[in-house]
Amino acid sequence: MFPSRIVAPPLMAIALLAAAIALHAEDARVSGAAARKLVDKLCSTSQPGELASAREKLAAGGTANLPLLHETATNDRRIFVRVQCCFILAKIADPSSVAVLERAARSSLPALDRAAVIALRTIGGESAIRSLGRLEAVTADTNLRILIRNSIDELE
């Protein structure tokens, strides 16, 4: 008769799991034209699942997607898309994004300003602290200034 359950040897199970994870990670990475299509899915009219998937795939692309994300975070006409790009840049956490996020935080759009400051705090490092200090000096919004001060204190 057939055994009631078949147990794979532990090493075989680990190898299968590692292969599945690698395959999923490879599927998640996108750049170029595919990344541009994903940026369009970051708009507020996308389904929540599509939005989360697009964010995950763009972040998984890592530094290959930085030029597109930098451009979108500072120049896209859709505010929600710019906010989402700030969160993706925070997840990638590359120091080259600090200057872009500082520019985004000077937008006079409260949601974008806050998202950019949170992203700077997430990236951290000396350049982010200096950037937050410059923002604190020029920010008129009291609530944003408090967020900036708390971020600086957390990073120091």
C-alpha positions as CSV (number, residue, x, y, z in Angstrom):
1,M,0.0,0.0,0.0
2,F,0.9,3.7,-0.2
3,P,2.3,5.4,2.8
4,S,-0.2,7.8,4.4
5,R,2.3,10.7,3.9
6,I,5.5,11.1,2.1
7,V,8.2,13.2,3.8
8,A,10.9,14.7,1.7
9,P,14.4,14.6,3.3
10,P,15.1,17.9,5.0
11,L,17.8,18.9,2.6
12,M,15.5,18.3,-0.4
13,A,12.8,20.4,1.2
14,I,15.3,23.3,1.9
15,A,16.5,23.1,-1.7
16,L,13.0,23.3,-3.0
17,L,12.1,26.2,-0.8
18,A,15.3,28.1,-1.8
19,A,14.5,27.5,-5.5
20,A,10.9,28.8,-5.0
21,I,12.2,31.9,-3.2
22,A,14.8,32.7,-5.9
23,L,12.1,32.2,-8.6
24,H,9.8,34.6,-6.9
25,A,12.5,37.2,-6.4
26,E,13.4,36.9,-10.1
27,D,9.7,37.4,-11.1
28,A,9.5,40.4,-8.8
29,R,12.4,42.3,-10.4
30,V,11.5,44.7,-13.2
31,S,13.1,47.6,-14.9
32,G,12.8,49.6,-18.1
33,A,9.5,49.6,-20.0
34,A,8.0,47.2,-17.5
35,A,8.9,49.5,-14.6
36,R,7.2,52.4,-16.4
37,K,4.0,50.4,-16.7
38,L,4.2,49.7,-13.0
39,V,4.6,53.4,-12.2
40,D,1.3,53.9,-14.0
41,K,-0.3,51.3,-11.6
42,L,0.7,53.5,-8.6
43,C,-2.2,55.8,-9.3
44,S,-5.0,56.0,-6.8
45,T,-7.5,54.3,-9.1
46,S,-5.6,51.0,-9.0
47,Q,-6.9,48.1,-7.0
48,P,-5.2,47.8,-3.6
49,G,-3.6,44.4,-4.7
50,E,-2.3,45.9,-7.9
51,L,-0.9,48.9,-6.0
52,A,0.9,46.7,-3.5
53,S,2.3,44.4,-6.2
54,A,3.5,47.4,-8.3
55,R,5.3,48.9,-5.2
56,E,6.9,45.5,-4.3
57,K,8.1,44.9,-7.9
58,L,9.5,48.4,-8.3
59,A,11.4,48.1,-4.9
60,A,12.7,44.7,-5.9
61,G,14.2,46.2,-9.0
62,G,16.5,48.1,-6.6
63,T,19.0,50.6,-8.0
64,A,18.1,49.8,-11.6
65,N,14.8,51.6,-11.1
66,L,16.2,54.7,-9.2
67,P,16.4,57.0,-12.3
68,L,12.7,56.4,-13.1
69,L,11.6,56.7,-9.4
70,H,13.7,59.9,-8.9
71,E,12.1,61.5,-11.9
72,T,8.6,60.4,-10.9
73,A,9.0,61.5,-7.3
74,T,9.9,65.0,-8.3
75,N,8.0,65.7,-11.5
76,D,4.9,63.5,-11.9
77,R,1.7,65.5,-12.0
78,R,-0.1,62.8,-10.0
79,I,0.5,63.6,-6.3
80,F,-0.5,60.1,-5.1
81,V,2.1,58.5,-7.5
82,R,4.8,60.8,-6.2
83,V,3.9,59.8,-2.6
84,Q,4.1,56.2,-3.5
85,C,7.5,56.7,-5.2
86,C,8.8,58.2,-1.9
87,F,7.8,55.1,0.0
88,I,9.4,52.9,-2.7
89,L,12.6,54.9,-2.4
90,A,12.6,54.5,1.3
91,K,12.3,50.7,0.8
92,I,15.3,50.7,-1.6
93,A,17.1,52.9,0.9
94,D,19.8,54.1,-1.5
95,P,21.7,57.3,-0.3
96,S,21.5,58.7,-3.8
97,S,17.8,59.3,-3.2
98,V,18.4,61.8,-0.3
99,A,18.7,64.9,-2.6
100,V,15.6,63.8,-4.6
101,L,13.6,63.3,-1.4
102,E,14.7,66.7,0.0
103,R,13.4,68.3,-3.2
104,A,10.1,66.4,-2.9
105,A,9.8,67.5,0.7
106,R,9.8,71.2,-0.5
107,S,6.7,70.7,-2.6
108,S,4.1,72.6,-0.4
109,L,1.9,69.5,-0.8
110,P,1.4,68.2,2.8
111,A,1.1,64.5,1.9
112,L,4.2,64.5,-0.4
113,D,6.2,66.6,2.1
114,R,5.4,64.1,4.9
115,A,6.1,61.0,2.7
116,A,9.5,62.5,1.7
117,V,10.5,63.2,5.3
118,I,9.5,59.7,6.4
119,A,11.5,58.3,3.5
120,L,14.5,60.4,4.6
121,R,14.2,59.1,8.1
122,T,14.0,55.5,6.8
123,I,17.1,55.9,4.7
124,G,19.0,57.5,7.5
125,G,22.7,58.3,7.6
126,E,24.6,61.6,7.8
127,S,23.4,62.9,4.4
128,A,19.7,62.4,5.5
129,I,20.3,64.1,8.8
130,R,21.9,67.1,7.0
131,S,19.0,67.1,4.5
132,L,16.4,67.0,7.3
133,G,18.3,69.9,9.0
134,R,18.0,72.0,5.9
135,L,14.3,71.2,5.6
136,E,13.7,72.1,9.2
137,A,15.3,75.5,8.7
138,V,13.0,76.5,5.8
139,T,9.7,74.7,6.7
140,A,6.8,76.9,7.7
141,D,4.4,74.1,8.4
142,T,4.5,73.5,12.2
143,N,3.4,69.8,12.0
144,L,6.0,69.0,9.3
145,R,8.7,70.8,11.3
146,I,7.8,68.6,14.3
147,L,8.0,65.5,12.1
148,I,11.4,66.7,10.8
149,R,12.7,67.4,14.4
150,N,11.5,64.0,15.6
151,S,13.2,62.3,12.6
152,I,16.5,64.1,13.3
153,D,16.3,63.1,17.0
154,E,15.7,59.5,16.0
155,L,18.6,59.4,13.6
156,E,21.1,61.1,15.9
